[in-house]
Amino acid sequence: MTSKSSVTLTPLLRLKTACGLYAPVLFAATGVVLMSCYGHNPMLWFALAGSFFLTLAAIREADARRYLLAIALFMPATLAVISGCNRAIAYLRPHTLDAALMRLDHGVSMRLYQWTLLHVAFNLPMSLVYCGLPLFAGIVLGASAERRTLLRAMVLAALCAPAFYLAFPAAGPAHLGDPLAPRNCVPSLHMTWALLLARFSRQRMRWAAIVFAGLTAVATLAKGEHYVIDLFAAAPYTAAMVAMAKARGRTRESEPAMAMELKAS
C-alpha cells in the first residue's frame, strides 16, 4: 500500500516542486527584468513566452530540470545585456557603413522595407516572425536532443558578434541617421540564431525550423533591420559557431578522461 502510494505521488511531487518552487522564482525574476527594461519591446514578451515553454520542458525532464530552468531564467535577461551592448557600440562607433552596404545590395533592402511599411497585411506577420525568435528558441531548446551544443553555439555567436559590429558598424535601413540605433547588422545575429535552431532542432521539428529560418531572412529585410549582405554573412558565421561549440563540447568530454589518466600515472 505504502509502496504504491509513493510511486503514485512521486510524479505529483516533482510537478509540485517544479511549478511551486522554481516557476515563481523564475517569473518573479523575469518580471523584474521586464519592468527594468523596455516594457514596450515586444521581443521581451516573446522571451517570457519562450521561458514558459522551457519551464514546461523542465517539468517533463527531471534530469535536465535545473539546466532548462537556468536557460528560462536568463533568456529575458539576455535581451537586457544585448541592449546594453548595442548602446555601447553605438556610442563607440557613431559613423556607420550603411551607405556602402546599401550600394552592395542595390537598394533591395530599402525598397522591401518601404514596401512593407505600406502593406499592413505583410508587415504584421513579419513583425511576429522577427520578434518571435526568443519564443521559437525556447520551444526548440526545450525539445532538442543537442540542446547543450545549441545553447553553446548561440552564446558563442552573441559573444563574438560585438567584435564584428565594432569593425563593420551599420544600423539598417529602418534606422538611417539615428545616432542611438544599434550597429548590429553584419552578421545578422537574428539569422544566425534561426539557422542554429534549424540545425539542432529535432527531426519532427526540422521542417518547421527551416521554414522559420526562411521567414526570419525575409523579416529581417522587411523590418529594415538588415541588408542582404548581412544574411549571407550569417551563413559562414553560423558554421564557425557550430564548429567552435562542438570543439568545446569534445574538450569538456575529454577532460575527465585526461584527469583519470593523470591520476593513474
N, C-alpha and C positions, 0 to 999 in steps of 0.2 A: 504493500500500500504506500509506504513511505517512498520507496524507490520510484514507483510510478508517478507519484506527485511531484518529486524533484525533477524527473525527466520532463514532465509537462510544464513545470514552471520555469525551467531554465531559459527557453527562448523568450518567455514573457519578461523575465528578469533582465535579460540582455536588452530587450527593446526598451524597457523602463530606464535602464542605465543610459542607453544612447539618447533617448528622447528627453528623459527627465533631468539628466546631469549635463551632458555635453551640449545639446542643442540650445538650451537657454543661454549658456555661456557664449556659444558661437554667435547667436543672433544679437545678444547684447553688445558684443564687441563690434560686429558689423554695423549695428545701429549707431554706435559712436562714430565709426568711420563715415557712415552716411551723413551724419549731422555736421561733421567737421570738414568734409569735402564739399564738392559741388553737388548740392541736392538736386539741381536741375539737369544734371548729366544723366541721360537715360541709360548709358552703359553701366553705371553704378547699380541701377536696379536690376539689370540683366546679370550682373556679377552676383548679386544677392540671390537671384534665382538659381544661378549655377551652384552657389554654395548650398542651397536647399537640396538640389539633386545629389550633390556629394554627400550630404548628411544622410539621405535615404540610402545611398550605396553603403555608407558606413554601418547602417543598421543591418543590412543584409550580410555584410562581410565582416565577421568578428575579427578575423586575423589581421585585416588591414584597417581596422576601425580608427585607430589613432592617426595613422598616416592620412587617411581620407579626410578626417575632421581637421587636421592641420592644414591641408590644402584648402578646405572650405573656409577656414578662418582667415587665411591670408589672401584669398582671391580678391575680395573687395579692397583690402589694404594695399594690394599691388597697384591698383589704379591710382591711389594717392601718391605712391612712390614714383610711378611713371610720370604723373602730372608734375611733381616737384622737379624731376629730372628734366622734363621738357622746358620748364620755366628757366632753369639754369642754362640750358643750351641756347635758348632764345636770347638770354642776356649776354652770353659769351659770343654768340655769332649773330649780330644784328643784321648783317647783309647776307642775302640768300642767292642761290643759283637757280631760282625759279625760271628766269628768262631763258637760260640755256637749256633747261630740261623741257620747257615748252617748245623750243625750237626742235629738239630731238624727236618729240612725238608729233610734230607738225600741227600743234594745237588741238589734237584729238581729245585730250583730257578736258581742256577748257570748253570745247564745243559740247561734249557729253554732259558736263556739269551744268552748263547754261540750259541745255535742252531739258535736263532733269528738273531744274527749278520751275519750268513752265508746265510740267506734267505731274500733277499730284498723284495720279494713279500709279506712276512709276516711282516717284520719289518716296512714298511711304514704305513700300516693301523693301526698297534699297536701304532705307534708314533702319528698318528692323533687322535686316541681314547684317549691316555694318555694326550696329550696337549689340546684336545678339551673339557676338563671338564668345563672350565670357559664359553665357548660358550653354552654348554648344560645347565649349571646352569642359564645363562641369559634367555634362552628360557623357562625353567620351572618356574623360579621366575616371569617372565612376565605373565605367564598364570595361575599359581597356585591360588586356592581359599584360601589356607592357607599359603600364602607367608610370612606373619609375623612370624608365628611359624617356618616355614622352615628356614628363614633367622636367626632367633634367635638361632636355633639349630646349624646352620652352623658356626655362630660366636662363640657360646659356645665351639664347637668342636675345633676350631682354638685356642681359648684362653686356653683351658685345655691341649691341646696336648704337649706344651713345657715341662710340668712337667714330662710327660712320656718319652719324648725324653732325658731329663736330667737323668732320672732314668735308662733307657734302651737305651743307645746310640748305634746306628747302622747305617751304611751308605748304605748298599745294595750291591749286587754282582757287579754292574757296577762301584762301587766307592771304591773297596777294596784298602787300602793303601793310599788313597787320604786324606791328613790331613785337607783339606778345604771343603770336601764333607759334605753336610747336614747330621746330625744324626737324621733323621726323619722317622724311619721305624715303630716302634711299638707305637701305632697302625697306620695303613695306613690312613692318612687324605684323600688321594685320594679316597680310598674305602669308607670311612665314608661319604664323601660328595655325592658320587654316590648313596649310599644306602639312604641317606636323600632325594635326588632328586626323587628316585623311590617311597619312602614312601609318599611324599607330592605332587606328580605330579597329574594333573587332570586325570580323568578316561580315556579320549580319548588318553592320552599320556602314560598311565601306562605301557603298554607292551613295548613301545619304551624305557622307562626309565629303566625297568627291564633288557632288553637286553643290554642297555648301561652299567648298573652296572656289568653285567656279563662280558662284553668285557673289562671293566676297571680292573676287577680282573685279567684277562689274561694279559692285557697290562702292569700292574704294575710289574708282574713277567718277562714278555718278555723283557721289557726295563731294567731289572736289578735293579730296584729301591726298590724292596721289597722282603721279604721272605714269604713263605706260612703262617707262624705263624702270620705275620702282618695282613693278611687278616682275619684270624679267630678272632684276637683281635679287629678288626674293628666292628664286629657284636655287641658284648655287649656294646662297646663304643658308637656305634650309638644309641642303645636302651636307654642308660643312657642320651645321649644328647637330645633325643626326650622327655624323661620324664622331664628333667630339663626345657626344653623350654616350655612345656605345663604347668608345675607348675608355671613358671614365668608369663606365659600368664594369668593363673587364678588369680594370685596375683594382677596383674595390673588391671584386670577387676573388682576385688572386692574392690580395693582402693577407687574409687568414692563412692560406696555404704557405705563403712565404714565411709568416711568423712561426708556423709549426715546424718548418724546415730549419729555421734558425734555432729554435728551441732544441730540436733533435740533435743539431750539430754542436 
